[in-house]
Amino acid sequence: MKSVEKLTSAEAEKELDKLAREIAEHDRHYYLQDAPVISDAAYDALRQRNAQIEARFPLLVRPDSPSQRVGAKASARFAKVVHARPMLSLDNAFSDEDVADFIARVRRFLGLKEDEEVMVTAEPKIDGLSASLRYEKGLLVQGATRGDGAEGEDITANLRTISDIPLRLKGKPPAILEVRGEVYMTHKGFAALNKAQEEEGRPIYANPRNSAAGSVRQLDPAITAGRSLNFFAYTWGEISELPAKTQTGMLEKFTDYGFVVNPLVRRCQTLDQILKFYRDIESKRVRLGYDIDGVVYKVDRLDLQERLGFVSRSPRWAIAHKFPAEQAETVLQDIEIQVGRTGKLAPVARLRPVTVGGVVVRNATLHNEDEIARKDVRIGDTVVIQRAGDVIPQIVRVLDDKRPRGAKPYKFPTKCPVCGSHAVREVDEKTGKEDVDRRCTGGLICDAQTVERLKYFVARDGFDIEGLGGTMIELFHEKGLLNEPADIFALTEKPEKVSKVLAEHRAALSEERRAAEGKDPIVTKVGKSKAKKEEREDKVVENLMAAIAARRKIGLDRLINALGIRHVGETTARLIARHYRTINAFLKGMESDSARAELESLEGIGGVVAEAICDFFDEPHNIKALHRLLAWLDVTPMAAPAKSSPVSGKTVVFTGTLEKMTRQEAKARAESLGAKVSGSVSAKTDIVVAGPGAGSKLKEAQKHNVQVLDEDAWLKLIS
């Protein structure tokens, strides 16, 4: 990588564009998904590089530059909250010199002499989720996440469940007070949560920060209430009047109002005192009982904070002194390939256990085969691993001088380790580059993908089997009754087994519920209640058998969609079905040497989709499983679209609420009349059918002068 001083203007512009996109993607992973994919140190390095280039080329600062914004957009799952005052992030310091520069900048900006005091508060930087609490006349009226700094998510109901957050303030707080702080989970609370997850057979969480963030962003506040969460208050947003003149004075007021303030906050008068506090906190870090990733320094006097003001995304009067990334050496004992529910082959490094930052690390991510090749990671190597903040441990580098003799380059498997099917890397037809991930093609028979594939198979856009939901599929799979789609229809010949499995499951749930409530096991009384329960169970089984039997007759397009072939969804399945018309013609076409060329000739199907379909049918396991399924089915041919109709050959978009038919019915009817149904409006769109609640698509239609019809006019047209 070129040094910033040697970059040309064109090179700088190109790199700033790349950095803006890359940092935005990492912000999305961190703030929106609570699942960062790089270490804090690596992320900070990207931001530093961006800042250095912008400092040398100030005219190239982009509107979407990371220096102009904070975080990520609010989730659409929650109502949005516009912050009365932006929730900005802090600039970072990574060395003692950076802290000294910060103090010097404050002095220069304020015109202070060397002997004039700059009192600073220093506090641990909590590694959790930033939250804002708005109080009016002492009552909590709203709680929100930071979001992108200007707009966050309304999580009031969830924040109300945290005991550290007062619902009514003590004393005489300002009429309007917006308190900001950090929601976090202690190490003890995190361990208890993971223990409960393990006992329930659920996945364990990666770290306390992600657990805390995920907990307050639950759609069900009851889940948040069941988690052990805490809150430290440390600053404020909108406030009707300031009750103190210093940062420390404000924190004392917060305590009076009923908030928990970190007891480790200190006032420091000199640079030596600041750095001594930093070293002290760093040495105590492992024993604190909660995660921190640095120390925050703030100018103590509020009048000086007011004079210092803000730069684009952070205050001039505060800075975060980050801890260095935590690293350790250990030996890579093995590389294990895990297969995800979508068929992705993920390499995991099995390590000789080593303690990093107070945590015993046994595994680390290797990302993909390109990463293994780039770092030349070999079994037996001594490696440096890093656990920075809340990221899954990763291998930073290999110590070549400690490589054992005979260590061979790792060969990434080209077959699935679970089912033996081919594992392939798709090629992006636009860029010509291979995908970084290798995926198993044995979709119908791979145990690693079985449950998710079956859930997709019975979903609404597939076979739409009422009563056979995700929980039931997991249960039947666990009991050995479901392993592939054909097994679903075989259940109709095993009603007694199905009934027994459901009865045992209900009994186990009842026992767990009694245990959770602390009640002694009870003997079920024989009588009317038991008879009624058995009658209900028999009815459930009877309804399920009927629902499965009713789906033995299925349209070709729905069958193709239900197979779960990568990149093949409802629209693509319909294109294929419309071309081949019958199941026999489709299967014969897939056996042909010209299958890929024929698929690519269809409008709307590109090379990547065609390759995924051919990969699926190149796998003998999938063919056999499909034929076992077809033995149970009556696959109805796809009707040819009308060649002459008022909408034949036209592109139609549906938007808003349809009152006389479902969206699915409307699409099917339009396509049967030869129309092409699209999900977006453009200049090529012919008709937009707009029901109540139509939004942006209606505006786009008006912008492009596209014909707009209401539902009645549409029905009249196609009748």
N, C-alpha and C positions, 0 to 999 in steps of 0.2 A: 504494500500500500504506500503510495506517494506521501511524502510529508506535505503538510498544508502549504508550506512556503514554496514548494515546487509545482503546485497545481496551476494550470492555466485557467482562465475564466470559463472556457467551455467545459473543461474537466470538472471544475467546481460546481457549475450549474447542473451537470449530469449527476454528480455524486449527491448533491443536495436533494435532487428529485428522488433518488434511490433511498436516501436516508429518511425522507419524509414518509415514503410508503412503508418502509421497513419498520420504523418506530410506531407508526399508526397501527400496524398489524399487531405489534407486541403490546401496545396499549389496549387494543381490543381483547387480546388474550388475558391480560392482567386485570383490567378494570371491569370488563363486561362478563367474561367467562370464569374469572377467578381461577385461571389455569395457565400461569406463565410458562413459556417454552424455552426461555433463556435465563441465565443467572442475572441477579441484580447488577453484578460487576460488568457483565457483557452489555446490558442495557445502558448502564451509565456511560460506558465507553462510546456507544453509538451517539448518545446525546452530546458528549464532550466533543466528539469529532464534528458533529453538526454545528455546535457553538463556535468552534475554532475556525471552520470554513466561513461561517457567516461574519465573524469578526474581521476576517481578511477581505471578504467580498460583501460588504453591507448592502450593495445594490442588488444582490442576488437573493436576498431573504424572501422566501416564498410565502404567499398567504396561508398555505397549509403547513408551514414549517412547524416542527415540534416546539420551537421557541415561542410560538404564538398561541399555543393551546395547552390544555391539561386533560389527561384521561381519555375516556371514550364516551360515545353517545349513550344516553339512558336506554335501558331495556324497554322494549315495547310491551313487556308483560306488566309493567307498573305504570301508574299515572305519572306524568312528568311534573317536576317542581322547578320553577325558575328561581334561582337564588337571588335574593335581594342585593347581596354583595357577592361577587364571584368567590368561589372556593379555590384559591390558587395553590400551586405546589411550591416547593422551595428549591432554590439553587443548591448544588451539592459542593462540598469540600471533601477532598480525598487525602489531604496531607496537612501537616502543621503549617506549611507555607501558605496553603490556600486559606486557612483560618486567619493567619496574620494579614494576608491581603484583604480579607473581608473587613477586619477591624480598621485597616488603613483606609479602605474605601469609605467607610462610615465617617472617619475623621475628616477626610478630604471633602466629602459632600457637605458636611455640617460646618466646615471651616474651623475645626477644633485644633487647638495647639497640642503638642505632644504630651504636655503635663496635665491636660484636662481629662477628667474621668469619663470613660464610656462603660457604664455599668451594663452587664449582660446577664440574662437568665439562661441557664443551661439545663436541659431536661432530656431524658432518654427518648429516642425516637421509636415509638411503639409500632410494631409490624402487624397491622390489622386492617380494618376498613374504616375510612374516614366517614363521619356522619355529622349531620347538622340537625339541631333540635331547636324548634321555634316555640317560645313561650310568650303568651299574651296574658297580662295581668296574673302572672305566676302559674298559669296552667299550660301544660304541654298540648299544643294544637297541631303540630306537624313535625315529622322526622323524615330526613331525606339522605340519600347517598350523594357523594360529590359529583358523580357522572362526568361530564366534560368540563366541570368547573363553573359553567354558566347555568347548566340545566342538569338536574339529577332525577332520581327515582323516589317516589313517595312510598316509604316503608314504615310509616307511622305505627301501624298495628304491630309490626314485628318489634320495633324498638321499645314499645310500651312493655314488652315482656321481660326486658332486662332490668334486673333489680337495682343496678347502679344508676339507672336513669330515673330521676324523680318525676312523678306525674304532676305534682304540685310543689312549687318552690317554697322554701322557708324564708323567713325574714321579710324584707321589703325590696324585692328585685325591681329593676326597671320595668315599665309597662310593657315594652317589647324587648325581648332578649333572645338572641339566637346564639346558642352555645354550640361550639364545635369541638369534636374530639375523635377518639378512636375506639371502635368496638374491637375487642380482642378475646382470645380464648387462652386460658392458662394451660401450661403443660399437663397439669393434673386433670383439668376438664377435658383436654384433648385425648389423654390416655383412656379416660372413662368412656368417652364417645366411641373410640375405636374398639374398645372391649365389647361394648354393646353391639356395635356393628358386626363384629366377628361372631358373637353368640347368636345373632339373628341370621347369620349366613350372608350378610351384605358386604359390599366392598368397603375396605378401610380407607380413611382419608390420608392425604399425603402430608399435611402439616397444619398447625393451628391457624395460620393466617387464612388459608383457603377455607378451612372449616368455619371460621368466624364469618367470612364474607358470604359463603354459601348459606349459612344459617339465617342471616338477617335478610337474605333475598329469597326466602321461601314464599311461595304463594299462600301457604297455610301458616298463619301465626302460631298455631299449636305446635308445629314442628320447631319453630324458633324457641318457644317457651320451654321445650324439652331439652334444649342445649344449654350448657354452662357458659354463659357469655358475660363479659365485663365491659366497662366503659370508663376511660379516663378523659376528663374535660381539660382542654388546654388553650382554647382561644374562643373568639366570638365573631359573629358576622354583623347583621343589623342589630342596632341597639338604640333605644330612645334616649338614654343618657348614660354617660360613663360614671360608674360609682367609685372609681379609683384613678390614680394618676400614673400607675406603673403596671408593668406586666405581672409582677409578683403580687401587687395589690389586687389585681383582677382575679388572680388564682385564689387568693385568700377569700375574696367575695364569693367565688364559685363554691368554695367549701362551706361558707355560711349558708348558701342557698340550698345545700344538700347534695352537691356533686362530689364525686371522688376525683381528687387531683393527685397526680403521681408524687409521692412523698420524697422522691429523690431530686426534685427540682432545687437548684441552687443559684444564688446570685454570685457572679464572678466579676471582679474589678479589673484584673489584669490578664494579659495573654497567658502568662504562666499558670494562673488559677484556672483558666478555661481548659488548657491542655491537661492539667493535672486531673480535673474532673473527668475529662474524656478517658484518660488512662484508667482511672478508678472504675468508671462504669464498664469499660471494656473487660476489666479483670473480674467484675462481678456478673458479667453477662449470663454465664451458664447457670448461675445460682438464683437468678431473679424469679424464675418460675413462669416467665412469659417471654415471648420473642421480641427483641429489639434489633434494629439494624444500623444504629448510629446514635448521635447526640445532636439536638437542635439548639442553636444559639439565637437569642432574640435580644435586640436592644431593649433595655428595661423601661426607660421613660417613654410614655405614650406620646408626649408632645414631640419627642425626637422621631418616633415612628411616623408620626403624621408628616413631619418635614421630609423625611427620607422617601416616603411614598413607595411606588411600585414601578417595576419594569413590566414588560409585556405579560409575563406569566408567573412572576414571583415578587415578593416584597424585597426592597433593598435592605430592610432592617433585620432580616433573618437568614439563616443558612443551615443546612443539614450536613454535619460532619459524619460521613459514612464510614462504617467499619470495613476493613479489607475483606475480600472473599476468603472463606475458610477452606483450606486445602490440607490434604494428607496423602501420603504414599501408601500403596498396598499392591497386592498381586492379583492379576486377573486370572481366576481359576478356570473359568469356562464362559462360553457365549451360548445363551439359550435363546431359541427362536419361539416367540409366543405368537399365536394367531388370534387376531381380534375378530369381533363379530361381523365385520365387513370383509374379512379375508385378508387383512393387512398382516404381513409378516414383520414383527417388531423384535429386533435384537436386544437382549438384556444381558448386561455384564454381571456375572456372578463373581463377587470379590471376596478375598480374605477379609473377614470383619475388621473394621477399623473405626475408631471414634473420631468424628469430625464435629466440632462445635457442640460437644456434649451429647451427640446422637451416634449410636452404633449404625454404621452403614455396611450393608451386605450386597446391595445391588446398585447398579447405575444404568442409565439409559445410554444406548449407542445410536439412537435415532433411526438409521437406515444403513444399507450396505455401502453407499457412497461415503458416508461418514467414517465407517470402519476402514475403507480403503484409503481415504484421505489422511487419516491419522496413523495408518498402518498398524492397527491394533491386532495383537496376536495373543493366543492363549499362552499363559506363562509369563507374560510381560509384567514388569513393575510399572505401575501407572500412577499419575497424580490425579486425584479426584477432587471435586469441588462441590461444596454444599453452601451456596450463597443464598442467604435469606430463605425464601419459601419454595425454592425450585428443587425438583427431583435431582439427586446427585448425578453428576455427569463426569465423564473422563475428559480431563483438560489436555493431557499429553502423555506420551509414552517416554520412559527413560531408556533410551537406546543403549546406553552403556551398561544397563543391568539386564538386557535381553538374554535369556538362556540360549545355549547352543541348540540348534535344530528346530527352533521355533519357526513354524511355517505360516505364510500369509493365510488369513482366514478365507475360506471359500463359502460364500453365501449360498444357501440351498436354492435350487431352482424347482424343487418340489415341496409341497406342503408337508411339514413334519407330522401333521395330525392325520390327514387322509391320503397322502401320497399323490394328490392331483398336481398338475403343473402349476407353478407359481410364476406369474409374468409381470413385466413392467410395461405399462401402457405408454404409447407415444402420442404426445400432443400434436395433432395434425397442423395446428397453426404455427408452432415453434419448431416442430421436428425433434423436440427433446423428450427423452424418456422421463416418466414419472419417477420421483425419488423412491416411492414405495413399491414393493413387490407384493402381489396379491394372489391368493389361492383361487383357482378357477372351479374348484369342486363344490360349488354353491349348495347343491341339493343333498350332498352326502357328507360334508365336512362337519364333524362333531363340534368344532369350535364355533361354527356359524349356525348350527341347527336351530336353536331356540329362536333367535332373531329372524331367521328365514321363515320359520313356521308362523311366527307372529305376523310377518308381512304377508304370507300366503293367505291367511284367513281374514286379513284386514278389509276395510270397506271397498277399496279399489281393486281387491283381489277376489277371493271367493265369498267374502262377506258372510261368514258363518256366525250367526247370532248365538251368543252364549258361550262361544269358545274364545275367551279372552286370553291376555298374556299370562295371568296367574294360573289359569287352568292348563295352558300349554306347558308352562314350566313344571307344574305338578305331574302331568302325564309323561313328560320327558324324563323327569327324575325317577318315575316308577317304571320306566322302560316301555311304555305304551306308544310313545311318539318319537320317531327318529327321522322320518321323511314324510313328504306330503301324502303318499299312499296310505300311511298308517292312520291318518285322520279318518279316512273312509272305512278302514278296517275296524275302527271303533264300533261301528254299527253292528258288528258281529260279536262284540264283547260287552254287552250292556251290564252283565253281572260284575265284570272286572272294573268297569268304569264306576259303577255304584259303590263297590267296595273301597276303591281308592278315594272317592269323594267322602265317604263316611269316615274313613280313617283320618283324612285331612281335617274334617270338621271336629272330630274328637280331639285331635292334637291341638287345634286352635283353642278349643274350650278349656283344655287342661292348662295351656300356656296363660290364658286369660285369668283363670282362677289363681294360678301361681303368682302372676303379676299383682293380683289384688290381695295376695296374702291369705287366700281361703284354703281350707283343707279340701282334698279331693272328696267328691261326693259320689254316692252310688245313684245312678239314674233310676228313678222310680218307674216301674212298669205301670202303664195305664194309658189314658187318653193322650197325654202330652207326647209320650214316646211314639205312639201310633201316628199322631199328627206329624211328628218330625220325620218319621220314615216315609210317610205319604208325600211330604214335601220333597224329600230327597229323590223318591221314585219319579216325581213329576219333573224335577230338574233333569234327570237322566233321560226321561222320555222326550222332553223338549229338545235336548241336545241331539239325541239320535235323529229326531225329525229334521232339525235344522241342517245337520250334516247331509242327510239323505236328499234334502231339497236342493242341495248345491251340486248334485252329481250331474245335472245338466248345466252347462256353462258355455258362454260365448268364447270364441277363439281369442278375441282381444283380451278378455279378462284372464284367461288361462296364461297367455304369454306374459302379461303384467305380473301375475302372481308368482311366476317362477323366480323372480328376484334377480334377474340377470343385471349385472352392473350397467348403469347408464340407461336401462330400459324402464321407462315409466309408463304411465297411462297413455300419453299421446303417442309415444314411439310404438307401443304395443298395438295401438289402433292402426297406425300406418302399415305395420307389418301384416296385421290380420287382413286389412283391406286389400293388400297386394296378393297374398297367397290364398285368401278366401277360406280354405279348409285346413284342418289339422294334418291330413295326409299330404296335401301339397306343401305345407310348411315344413314338415319333417323331411320330405323328399328334397326340398330346396336346400335344407341345412346339410344334407348328405352329399350334395353336389360339390364338385371341385370349384365351381364358380359362385359358391354361396356368398363370399365376401363381396365380389364384384356386383352381384345382383342386389345385395342389401345397400351398397353404396350408391346404386343407381336410383334409389328411392329418394324423392325430395324430402328433406328433413332428417336424413340419416347420414352421418359422416363416417369417416374412417375409424374414429375411436369407438363409436357405438357398434359399427359392423364388426370390428375386431373383438370386442367384448362378447358379442353374440356367438361368433365363431369359436372363441375360446371355450365358451360354455358347452357348445355342441361337439367340440373336439375331445371332450372328456368322457370316456366310456361310462364312468360311474354315473354321470348326469343323464346319459341316454337311458341306461337301465332303470334309474329311478323314475324318469319321465314315463317310460313304458309301463312300469308298475302302477303309476298313477292313472294313466290312460285306461287301464283295464277296468277302472271303477267309473269312468266318466262317459258322458255323452256330450261331445264337443260340437256345438252348433256352428254352422258356417257363418262367416261375416257377410252380411248383406251388401251387395254392391251399391255404391252411392247413386242417387238419381242423376242421370245425365242431363236432364232438363227440368229445372225448377227455378223459381224466382231468385234463389240464392246460390245456385250451382256455380262453383268456381270463385265465389266471393269470400273475402276474409271477414269474419265476424268476431266481435269481442263482447262478452257479457260483463256487466258491472252493476253493483248495487244489489238489492234484494229482489229476487223473483218470487211472486206470490202465487202463481198458478202452476208452477212446476219447479222441481229442484234444479240446481245448476247442472247436475249430472244429466238429467233428462233433457235439458235445453241443449247441452253440447251434443248429446247423442242424436237428437232430432236434427240439428243443424248439419251435422256430418253426414247423416243418412240422406240429406237432400243435396249433398255435394259441396257443402260449404267447408271452409277451413276455419277452425276455431282457434283464435290466438289469445294469449294472456295479456298482451300489451297493445297499446294503440300507437300507430305510426301513420305516415302519409299513405302507406299501402293498404290501410284498413278501409273496408268498404262500408260496414255497418257497425254501429255500437248500440247494443240493446241495454238501456239504462233503467234500472229499477230504483226504488227509494233508497237513499243513502249513497248514491253514486258520487264518487269523489274525483280524484285526480284523473282517472281515465276519461270521465266526461269532459273535463277541462281540456285534455289533450285532443279529444275528438273535435271540440269547438275550435281549437287552435289550428287543426289540419283540415277544417271544413268537411269532416266526415259525417255522413248521414246518421242521425241519432233517432232511435225508435223507442217508445215505451213498450212494455210487455204486450199490451193489447194490440198495438200496431204490428209488432213482430208476429204474433200469432195469426193475425189477419193476413199478413204477407205470405206466410208459409202454408196457410190453409188452402 
